[in-house]
Amino acid sequence: VATEEWAMTTTDRKAISGSCVVIPCTFDFPSHPYKAVQGAWFKYWYYWKYTVAYSKDPNYKMSTFVGRTDIIGDLEEKDCTLKVNNLRPEDSDNYYFYVDVEGFEDHTFQTPVKLEVLDSSRNTSVRMTTGKGKTVSLSCSSDGNPAVHRFNWFKISQGNVTDLKLSGQTITVPYGFEVEVSYYCVATNSLGSSQSVPVQIPTEYGAVILPESRCTRYQTNIICLCLVQINSTVNITWAVPSGSIGEMGSDRIYETISHDRFPGDQHSHHQRRQTVKVDKLFCSRRSRGQGLTEAIGNPA
């Protein structure tokens, strides 16, 4: 049947990641004698066009589609059917078709076909942040299409796993146990589940002077830094072998800086500076009746 218009008929498709999909497509163009027809499928990334499949050169396409896409329809018969193998989540997009008919300029059909790739839950992880009081908040995140609809939480203590029977995306748990405790989440959508890596909760006496603690010599002074990882209130003190921090034992002037921080926190809770005269410097921490003294530098 002769036509005087450009037209294309296709159908949006959904398919599961890892499978293949066939996108049916037919097109028509104004009646005109022709000898050759070429066509291509492409997608947009912002304002740029990226070829997905090209009938004239099967290898001329985005690298991520090489070996996975083909125009399986016969363009001479106005069939532009596209096949995509080994689907990936990132293949979800709108796809456009253009045709090059001898005697016409290239024509792009403006109506796209939408491909939606379904995938089970993946990339599941837990993020820990400081909560109110002696608690931490654990938040579970996961990718998937359809979206994750259920989160389950589990506790690991002394090798035993306990189902907490909690299904929220974020939970609040206490910290400060005398034994190591870890938590992980399982995210589930309609296609499957995935599990996060366990996140360890700090113990009651987990305060430790970090190896980054150091003394650094500059041209006019030496800066000593004491870093302590701690889960509760901590007292950080400075000392010298012969007495208190303010003792006059040298003619050198040293500036000391002490920090305490929560694991994963990129910012120090507070900072204290004090100018002292010492030959050798010690940093110590004390928390819940336990203490540790460690020399972090010898400026002399």
Secondary structure, DSSP 4 states (H G I P E B T S, - for coil): ---SS-EEEE--EEEETTS-EEE-EEEE-SS---S-EEEEEEEEETTEEEEEEESS-TT-S-GGGTTTEEE-S-GGGTB--EEE-S--GGG-EEEEEEEEETTS--EE-SS-EEEEEEEEEEEEEEEEEE-SSSEEEEEEEEEEESPP-EEEEEEEETTEEEE-----SEEEEE--BSS-EEEEEEEEETTEEEEPPPEEEPBTT--EE-TT-EEEE-SS-EEEEEEEE-SS--EEEEEBTTB-TT----S--EEEEEEEE-TT-SS-S-EEEEEE--SSEEEEEEETTEEEEEEEE---
